[in-house]
Amino acid sequence: MKDFIYETMYILRPDIGDDAVDQAIEKYQSLLKENGAEIIETQHRGKRRLAYEIGKAREGVYIQMNYKGGGPMVAIMERAMRLSEDVIRYLTVKQDVEKEEEEEEVVVAAVPVAVEA
């Protein structure tokens, strides 16, 4: 099975404490690792105002995780997020690595231009 790079952004309720935020981050990282993922980066983006009210929350704690692995592990993690009362929204995006590699291989050729004196 081919591994892909994924990015999951999830929003936690604003009323939970710092310890609960750290526990949630550790919970989802551990869940991914147990299912064979390699965590690339996790960013705690802090409490921010939401674009629109979710439930009765006007703010949320944003967490971004980048990781490498197979598709089934994403489903397992998203199921855990769906069942959690602390996660109010989540979104997982598969990164297009092949497209990025193709873009890096583009060579720009310099064309000489005749200058009139």
Phi and psi in radians as a Rosetta constraint file:
Dihedral C 1 N 2 CA 2 C 2 CIRCULARHARMONIC -1.421 0.35
Dihedral N 2 CA 2 C 2 N 3 CIRCULARHARMONIC 2.407 0.35
Dihedral C 2 N 3 CA 3 C 3 CIRCULARHARMONIC -1.583 0.35
Dihedral N 3 CA 3 C 3 N 4 CIRCULARHARMONIC 2.527 0.35
Dihedral C 3 N 4 CA 4 C 4 CIRCULARHARMONIC -2.144 0.35
Dihedral N 4 CA 4 C 4 N 5 CIRCULARHARMONIC 2.896 0.35
Dihedral C 4 N 5 CA 5 C 5 CIRCULARHARMONIC -1.745 0.35
Dihedral N 5 CA 5 C 5 N 6 CIRCULARHARMONIC 2.246 0.35
Dihedral C 5 N 6 CA 6 C 6 CIRCULARHARMONIC -2.080 0.35
Dihedral N 6 CA 6 C 6 N 7 CIRCULARHARMONIC 2.688 0.35
Dihedral C 6 N 7 CA 7 C 7 CIRCULARHARMONIC -2.238 0.35
Dihedral N 7 CA 7 C 7 N 8 CIRCULARHARMONIC 2.161 0.35
Dihedral C 7 N 8 CA 8 C 8 CIRCULARHARMONIC -2.037 0.35
Dihedral N 8 CA 8 C 8 N 9 CIRCULARHARMONIC 2.180 0.35
Dihedral C 8 N 9 CA 9 C 9 CIRCULARHARMONIC -1.925 0.35
Dihedral N 9 CA 9 C 9 N 10 CIRCULARHARMONIC 2.188 0.35
Dihedral C 9 N 10 CA 10 C 10 CIRCULARHARMONIC -2.294 0.35
Dihedral N 10 CA 10 C 10 N 11 CIRCULARHARMONIC 2.678 0.35
Dihedral C 10 N 11 CA 11 C 11 CIRCULARHARMONIC -2.071 0.35
Dihedral N 11 CA 11 C 11 N 12 CIRCULARHARMONIC 2.196 0.35
Dihedral C 11 N 12 CA 12 C 12 CIRCULARHARMONIC -1.711 0.35
Dihedral N 12 CA 12 C 12 N 13 CIRCULARHARMONIC 2.712 0.35
Dihedral C 12 N 13 CA 13 C 13 CIRCULARHARMONIC -0.993 0.35
Dihedral N 13 CA 13 C 13 N 14 CIRCULARHARMONIC 2.517 0.35
Dihedral C 13 N 14 CA 14 C 14 CIRCULARHARMONIC -1.322 0.35
Dihedral N 14 CA 14 C 14 N 15 CIRCULARHARMONIC -0.307 0.35
Dihedral C 14 N 15 CA 15 C 15 CIRCULARHARMONIC -1.557 0.35
Dihedral N 15 CA 15 C 15 N 16 CIRCULARHARMONIC 0.005 0.35
Dihedral C 15 N 16 CA 16 C 16 CIRCULARHARMONIC -1.485 0.35
Dihedral N 16 CA 16 C 16 N 17 CIRCULARHARMONIC 2.658 0.35
Dihedral C 16 N 17 CA 17 C 17 CIRCULARHARMONIC -1.381 0.35
Dihedral N 17 CA 17 C 17 N 18 CIRCULARHARMONIC 3.025 0.35
Dihedral C 17 N 18 CA 18 C 18 CIRCULARHARMONIC -1.080 0.35
Dihedral N 18 CA 18 C 18 N 19 CIRCULARHARMONIC -0.641 0.35
Dihedral C 18 N 19 CA 19 C 19 CIRCULARHARMONIC -1.117 0.35
Dihedral N 19 CA 19 C 19 N 20 CIRCULARHARMONIC -0.721 0.35
Dihedral C 19 N 20 CA 20 C 20 CIRCULARHARMONIC -1.176 0.35
Dihedral N 20 CA 20 C 20 N 21 CIRCULARHARMONIC -0.605 0.35
Dihedral C 20 N 21 CA 21 C 21 CIRCULARHARMONIC -1.129 0.35
Dihedral N 21 CA 21 C 21 N 22 CIRCULARHARMONIC -0.819 0.35
Dihedral C 21 N 22 CA 22 C 22 CIRCULARHARMONIC -1.075 0.35
Dihedral N 22 CA 22 C 22 N 23 CIRCULARHARMONIC -0.676 0.35
Dihedral C 22 N 23 CA 23 C 23 CIRCULARHARMONIC -1.144 0.35
Dihedral N 23 CA 23 C 23 N 24 CIRCULARHARMONIC -0.690 0.35
Dihedral C 23 N 24 CA 24 C 24 CIRCULARHARMONIC -1.145 0.35
Dihedral N 24 CA 24 C 24 N 25 CIRCULARHARMONIC -0.748 0.35
Dihedral C 24 N 25 CA 25 C 25 CIRCULARHARMONIC -1.061 0.35
Dihedral N 25 CA 25 C 25 N 26 CIRCULARHARMONIC -0.825 0.35
Dihedral C 25 N 26 CA 26 C 26 CIRCULARHARMONIC -1.111 0.35
Dihedral N 26 CA 26 C 26 N 27 CIRCULARHARMONIC -0.678 0.35
Dihedral C 26 N 27 CA 27 C 27 CIRCULARHARMONIC -1.045 0.35
Dihedral N 27 CA 27 C 27 N 28 CIRCULARHARMONIC -0.849 0.35
Dihedral C 27 N 28 CA 28 C 28 CIRCULARHARMONIC -1.299 0.35
Dihedral N 28 CA 28 C 28 N 29 CIRCULARHARMONIC -0.580 0.35
Dihedral C 28 N 29 CA 29 C 29 CIRCULARHARMONIC -1.131 0.35
Dihedral N 29 CA 29 C 29 N 30 CIRCULARHARMONIC -0.782 0.35
Dihedral C 29 N 30 CA 30 C 30 CIRCULARHARMONIC -1.103 0.35
Dihedral N 30 CA 30 C 30 N 31 CIRCULARHARMONIC -0.724 0.35
Dihedral C 30 N 31 CA 31 C 31 CIRCULARHARMONIC -1.046 0.35
Dihedral N 31 CA 31 C 31 N 32 CIRCULARHARMONIC -0.735 0.35
Dihedral C 31 N 32 CA 32 C 32 CIRCULARHARMONIC -1.172 0.35
Dihedral N 32 CA 32 C 32 N 33 CIRCULARHARMONIC -0.797 0.35
Dihedral C 32 N 33 CA 33 C 33 CIRCULARHARMONIC -1.074 0.35
Dihedral N 33 CA 33 C 33 N 34 CIRCULARHARMONIC -0.698 0.35
Dihedral C 33 N 34 CA 34 C 34 CIRCULARHARMONIC -1.094 0.35
Dihedral N 34 CA 34 C 34 N 35 CIRCULARHARMONIC -0.460 0.35
Dihedral C 34 N 35 CA 35 C 35 CIRCULARHARMONIC -1.764 0.35
Dihedral N 35 CA 35 C 35 N 36 CIRCULARHARMONIC 0.289 0.35
Dihedral C 35 N 36 CA 36 C 36 CIRCULARHARMONIC 1.610 0.35
Dihedral N 36 CA 36 C 36 N 37 CIRCULARHARMONIC 0.225 0.35
Dihedral C 36 N 37 CA 37 C 37 CIRCULARHARMONIC -1.481 0.35
Dihedral N 37 CA 37 C 37 N 38 CIRCULARHARMONIC 2.709 0.35
Dihedral C 37 N 38 CA 38 C 38 CIRCULARHARMONIC -1.951 0.35
Dihedral N 38 CA 38 C 38 N 39 CIRCULARHARMONIC 2.024 0.35
Dihedral C 38 N 39 CA 39 C 39 CIRCULARHARMONIC -1.314 0.35
Dihedral N 39 CA 39 C 39 N 40 CIRCULARHARMONIC 2.146 0.35
Dihedral C 39 N 40 CA 40 C 40 CIRCULARHARMONIC -1.564 0.35
Dihedral N 40 CA 40 C 40 N 41 CIRCULARHARMONIC -0.849 0.35
Dihedral C 40 N 41 CA 41 C 41 CIRCULARHARMONIC -2.800 0.35
Dihedral N 41 CA 41 C 41 N 42 CIRCULARHARMONIC 2.512 0.35
Dihedral C 41 N 42 CA 42 C 42 CIRCULARHARMONIC -2.269 0.35
Dihedral N 42 CA 42 C 42 N 43 CIRCULARHARMONIC 2.235 0.35
Dihedral C 42 N 43 CA 43 C 43 CIRCULARHARMONIC -2.113 0.35
Dihedral N 43 CA 43 C 43 N 44 CIRCULARHARMONIC 2.193 0.35
Dihedral C 43 N 44 CA 44 C 44 CIRCULARHARMONIC -1.596 0.35
Dihedral N 44 CA 44 C 44 N 45 CIRCULARHARMONIC 1.843 0.35
Dihedral C 44 N 45 CA 45 C 45 CIRCULARHARMONIC -1.539 0.35
Dihedral N 45 CA 45 C 45 N 46 CIRCULARHARMONIC -0.066 0.35
Dihedral C 45 N 46 CA 46 C 46 CIRCULARHARMONIC 1.504 0.35
Dihedral N 46 CA 46 C 46 N 47 CIRCULARHARMONIC -3.105 0.35
Dihedral C 46 N 47 CA 47 C 47 CIRCULARHARMONIC -1.467 0.35
Dihedral N 47 CA 47 C 47 N 48 CIRCULARHARMONIC 2.239 0.35
Dihedral C 47 N 48 CA 48 C 48 CIRCULARHARMONIC -2.386 0.35
Dihedral N 48 CA 48 C 48 N 49 CIRCULARHARMONIC 2.788 0.35
Dihedral C 48 N 49 CA 49 C 49 CIRCULARHARMONIC -1.308 0.35
Dihedral N 49 CA 49 C 49 N 50 CIRCULARHARMONIC 2.383 0.35
Dihedral C 49 N 50 CA 50 C 50 CIRCULARHARMONIC -1.392 0.35
Dihedral N 50 CA 50 C 50 N 51 CIRCULARHARMONIC 2.666 0.35
Dihedral C 50 N 51 CA 51 C 51 CIRCULARHARMONIC -1.163 0.35
Dihedral N 51 CA 51 C 51 N 52 CIRCULARHARMONIC -0.534 0.35
Dihedral C 51 N 52 CA 52 C 52 CIRCULARHARMONIC -2.609 0.35
Dihedral N 52 CA 52 C 52 N 53 CIRCULARHARMONIC 2.788 0.35
Dihedral C 52 N 53 CA 53 C 53 CIRCULARHARMONIC -1.217 0.35
Dihedral N 53 CA 53 C 53 N 54 CIRCULARHARMONIC 2.296 0.35
Dihedral C 53 N 54 CA 54 C 54 CIRCULARHARMONIC -2.021 0.35
Dihedral N 54 CA 54 C 54 N 55 CIRCULARHARMONIC 2.051 0.35
Dihedral C 54 N 55 CA 55 C 55 CIRCULARHARMONIC 1.151 0.35
Dihedral N 55 CA 55 C 55 N 56 CIRCULARHARMONIC -2.054 0.35
Dihedral C 55 N 56 CA 56 C 56 CIRCULARHARMONIC -2.059 0.35
Dihedral N 56 CA 56 C 56 N 57 CIRCULARHARMONIC 0.198 0.35
Dihedral C 56 N 57 CA 57 C 57 CIRCULARHARMONIC -1.551 0.35
Dihedral N 57 CA 57 C 57 N 58 CIRCULARHARMONIC 2.350 0.35
Dihedral C 57 N 58 CA 58 C 58 CIRCULARHARMONIC -1.828 0.35
Dihedral N 58 CA 58 C 58 N 59 CIRCULARHARMONIC -0.234 0.35
Dihedral C 58 N 59 CA 59 C 59 CIRCULARHARMONIC -2.285 0.35
Dihedral N 59 CA 59 C 59 N 60 CIRCULARHARMONIC 2.911 0.35
Dihedral C 59 N 60 CA 60 C 60 CIRCULARHARMONIC -2.764 0.35
Dihedral N 60 CA 60 C 60 N 61 CIRCULARHARMONIC 2.791 0.35
Dihedral C 60 N 61 CA 61 C 61 CIRCULARHARMONIC -1.710 0.35
Dihedral N 61 CA 61 C 61 N 62 CIRCULARHARMONIC 2.025 0.35
Dihedral C 61 N 62 CA 62 C 62 CIRCULARHARMONIC -1.591 0.35
Dihedral N 62 CA 62 C 62 N 63 CIRCULARHARMONIC 2.306 0.35
Dihedral C 62 N 63 CA 63 C 63 CIRCULARHARMONIC -2.266 0.35
Dihedral N 63 CA 63 C 63 N 64 CIRCULARHARMONIC 2.337 0.35
Dihedral C 63 N 64 CA 64 C 64 CIRCULARHARMONIC -2.085 0.35
Dihedral N 64 CA 64 C 64 N 65 CIRCULARHARMONIC 2.250 0.35
Dihedral C 64 N 65 CA 65 C 65 CIRCULARHARMONIC -2.154 0.35
Dihedral N 65 CA 65 C 65 N 66 CIRCULARHARMONIC 2.295 0.35
Dihedral C 65 N 66 CA 66 C 66 CIRCULARHARMONIC -1.985 0.35
Dihedral N 66 CA 66 C 66 N 67 CIRCULARHARMONIC 2.312 0.35
Dihedral C 66 N 67 CA 67 C 67 CIRCULARHARMONIC -2.682 0.35
Dihedral N 67 CA 67 C 67 N 68 CIRCULARHARMONIC 2.879 0.35
Dihedral C 67 N 68 CA 68 C 68 CIRCULARHARMONIC -2.124 0.35
Dihedral N 68 CA 68 C 68 N 69 CIRCULARHARMONIC 2.330 0.35
Dihedral C 68 N 69 CA 69 C 69 CIRCULARHARMONIC 3.008 0.35
Dihedral N 69 CA 69 C 69 N 70 CIRCULARHARMONIC -2.908 0.35
Dihedral C 69 N 70 CA 70 C 70 CIRCULARHARMONIC -1.630 0.35
Dihedral N 70 CA 70 C 70 N 71 CIRCULARHARMONIC 2.891 0.35
Dihedral C 70 N 71 CA 71 C 71 CIRCULARHARMONIC -1.094 0.35
Dihedral N 71 CA 71 C 71 N 72 CIRCULARHARMONIC -0.694 0.35
Dihedral C 71 N 72 CA 72 C 72 CIRCULARHARMONIC -1.043 0.35
Dihedral N 72 CA 72 C 72 N 73 CIRCULARHARMONIC -0.544 0.35
Dihedral C 72 N 73 CA 73 C 73 CIRCULARHARMONIC -1.211 0.35
Dihedral N 73 CA 73 C 73 N 74 CIRCULARHARMONIC -0.511 0.35
Dihedral C 73 N 74 CA 74 C 74 CIRCULARHARMONIC -1.149 0.35
Dihedral N 74 CA 74 C 74 N 75 CIRCULARHARMONIC -0.733 0.35
Dihedral C 74 N 75 CA 75 C 75 CIRCULARHARMONIC -1.092 0.35
Dihedral N 75 CA 75 C 75 N 76 CIRCULARHARMONIC -0.684 0.35
Dihedral C 75 N 76 CA 76 C 76 CIRCULARHARMONIC -1.122 0.35
Dihedral N 76 CA 76 C 76 N 77 CIRCULARHARMONIC -0.782 0.35
Dihedral C 76 N 77 CA 77 C 77 CIRCULARHARMONIC -1.169 0.35
Dihedral N 77 CA 77 C 77 N 78 CIRCULARHARMONIC -0.764 0.35
Dihedral C 77 N 78 CA 78 C 78 CIRCULARHARMONIC -1.128 0.35
Dihedral N 78 CA 78 C 78 N 79 CIRCULARHARMONIC -0.581 0.35
Dihedral C 78 N 79 CA 79 C 79 CIRCULARHARMONIC -1.114 0.35
Dihedral N 79 CA 79 C 79 N 80 CIRCULARHARMONIC -0.756 0.35
Dihedral C 79 N 80 CA 80 C 80 CIRCULARHARMONIC -1.091 0.35
Dihedral N 80 CA 80 C 80 N 81 CIRCULARHARMONIC -0.672 0.35
Dihedral C 80 N 81 CA 81 C 81 CIRCULARHARMONIC -1.184 0.35
Dihedral N 81 CA 81 C 81 N 82 CIRCULARHARMONIC -0.691 0.35
Dihedral C 81 N 82 CA 82 C 82 CIRCULARHARMONIC -1.111 0.35
Dihedral N 82 CA 82 C 82 N 83 CIRCULARHARMONIC -0.613 0.35
Dihedral C 82 N 83 CA 83 C 83 CIRCULARHARMONIC -1.443 0.35
Dihedral N 83 CA 83 C 83 N 84 CIRCULARHARMONIC -0.267 0.35
Dihedral C 83 N 84 CA 84 C 84 CIRCULARHARMONIC -1.369 0.35
Dihedral N 84 CA 84 C 84 N 85 CIRCULARHARMONIC 2.424 0.35
Dihedral C 84 N 85 CA 85 C 85 CIRCULARHARMONIC -1.415 0.35
Dihedral N 85 CA 85 C 85 N 86 CIRCULARHARMONIC -0.297 0.35
Dihedral C 85 N 86 CA 86 C 86 CIRCULARHARMONIC -1.436 0.35
Dihedral N 86 CA 86 C 86 N 87 CIRCULARHARMONIC -0.442 0.35
Dihedral C 86 N 87 CA 87 C 87 CIRCULARHARMONIC -1.577 0.35
Dihedral N 87 CA 87 C 87 N 88 CIRCULARHARMONIC 2.103 0.35
Dihedral C 87 N 88 CA 88 C 88 CIRCULARHARMONIC -1.726 0.35
Dihedral N 88 CA 88 C 88 N 89 CIRCULARHARMONIC -0.390 0.35
Dihedral C 88 N 89 CA 89 C 89 CIRCULARHARMONIC -2.713 0.35
Dihedral N 89 CA 89 C 89 N 90 CIRCULARHARMONIC 2.654 0.35
Dihedral C 89 N 90 CA 90 C 90 CIRCULARHARMONIC -2.666 0.35
Dihedral N 90 CA 90 C 90 N 91 CIRCULARHARMONIC 2.686 0.35
Dihedral C 90 N 91 CA 91 C 91 CIRCULARHARMONIC -2.609 0.35
Dihedral N 91 CA 91 C 91 N 92 CIRCULARHARMONIC 2.270 0.35
Dihedral C 91 N 92 CA 92 C 92 CIRCULARHARMONIC -2.024 0.35
Dihedral N 92 CA 92 C 92 N 93 CIRCULARHARMONIC 2.306 0.35
Dihedral C 92 N 93 CA 93 C 93 CIRCULARHARMONIC -2.174 0.35
Dihedral N 93 CA 93 C 93 N 94 CIRCULARHARMONIC 2.336 0.35
Dihedral C 93 N 94 CA 94 C 94 CIRCULARHARMONIC -1.520 0.35
Dihedral N 94 CA 94 C 94 N 95 CIRCULARHARMONIC 2.182 0.35
Dihedral C 94 N 95 CA 95 C 95 CIRCULARHARMONIC -1.316 0.35
Dihedral N 95 CA 95 C 95 N 96 CIRCULARHARMONIC 2.467 0.35
Dihedral C 95 N 96 CA 96 C 96 CIRCULARHARMONIC -1.599 0.35
Dihedral N 96 CA 96 C 96 N 97 CIRCULARHARMONIC 1.507 0.35
Dihedral C 96 N 97 CA 97 C 97 CIRCULARHARMONIC -1.204 0.35
Dihedral N 97 CA 97 C 97 N 98 CIRCULARHARMONIC -0.716 0.35
Dihedral C 97 N 98 CA 98 C 98 CIRCULARHARMONIC -1.086 0.35
Dihedral N 98 CA 98 C 98 N 99 CIRCULARHARMONIC -0.694 0.35
Dihedral C 98 N 99 CA 99 C 99 CIRCULARHARMONIC -1.129 0.35
Dihedral N 99 CA 99 C 99 N 100 CIRCULARHARMONIC -0.724 0.35
Dihedral C 99 N 100 CA 100 C 100 CIRCULARHARMONIC -1.118 0.35
Dihedral N 100 CA 100 C 100 N 101 CIRCULARHARMONIC -0.692 0.35
Dihedral C 100 N 101 CA 101 C 101 CIRCULARHARMONIC -1.142 0.35
Dihedral N 101 CA 101 C 101 N 102 CIRCULARHARMONIC -0.675 0.35
Dihedral C 101 N 102 CA 102 C 102 CIRCULARHARMONIC -1.119 0.35
Dihedral N 102 CA 102 C 102 N 103 CIRCULARHARMONIC -0.710 0.35
Dihedral C 102 N 103 CA 103 C 103 CIRCULARHARMONIC -1.132 0.35
Dihedral N 103 CA 103 C 103 N 104 CIRCULARHARMONIC -0.596 0.35
Dihedral C 103 N 104 CA 104 C 104 CIRCULARHARMONIC -1.203 0.35
Dihedral N 104 CA 104 C 104 N 105 CIRCULARHARMONIC -0.452 0.35
Dihedral C 104 N 105 CA 105 C 105 CIRCULARHARMONIC -1.495 0.35
Dihedral N 105 CA 105 C 105 N 106 CIRCULARHARMONIC -0.021 0.35
Dihedral C 105 N 106 CA 106 C 106 CIRCULARHARMONIC -1.195 0.35
Dihedral N 106 CA 106 C 106 N 107 CIRCULARHARMONIC 2.249 0.35
Dihedral C 106 N 107 CA 107 C 107 CIRCULARHARMONIC -1.918 0.35
Dihedral N 107 CA 107 C 107 N 108 CIRCULARHARMONIC 2.290 0.35
Dihedral C 107 N 108 CA 108 C 108 CIRCULARHARMONIC -1.713 0.35
Dihedral N 108 CA 108 C 108 N 109 CIRCULARHARMONIC 2.158 0.35
Dihedral C 108 N 109 CA 109 C 109 CIRCULARHARMONIC -1.700 0.35
Dihedral N 109 CA 109 C 109 N 110 CIRCULARHARMONIC 2.381 0.35
Dihedral C 109 N 110 CA 110 C 110 CIRCULARHARMONIC -1.544 0.35
Dihedral N 110 CA 110 C 110 N 111 CIRCULARHARMONIC 2.286 0.35
Dihedral C 110 N 111 CA 111 C 111 CIRCULARHARMONIC -1.897 0.35
Dihedral N 111 CA 111 C 111 N 112 CIRCULARHARMONIC 2.154 0.35
Dihedral C 111 N 112 CA 112 C 112 CIRCULARHARMONIC -1.182 0.35
Dihedral N 112 CA 112 C 112 N 113 CIRCULARHARMONIC 2.462 0.35
Dihedral C 112 N 113 CA 113 C 113 CIRCULARHARMONIC -2.033 0.35
Dihedral N 113 CA 113 C 113 N 114 CIRCULARHARMONIC 2.292 0.35
Dihedral C 113 N 114 CA 114 C 114 CIRCULARHARMONIC -1.295 0.35
Dihedral N 114 CA 114 C 114 N 115 CIRCULARHARMONIC 2.316 0.35
Dihedral C 114 N 115 CA 115 C 115 CIRCULARHARMONIC -1.906 0.35
Dihedral N 115 CA 115 C 115 N 116 CIRCULARHARMONIC 2.192 0.35
Dihedral C 115 N 116 CA 116 C 116 CIRCULARHARMONIC -1.536 0.35
Dihedral N 116 CA 116 C 116 N 117 CIRCULARHARMONIC 2.413 0.35
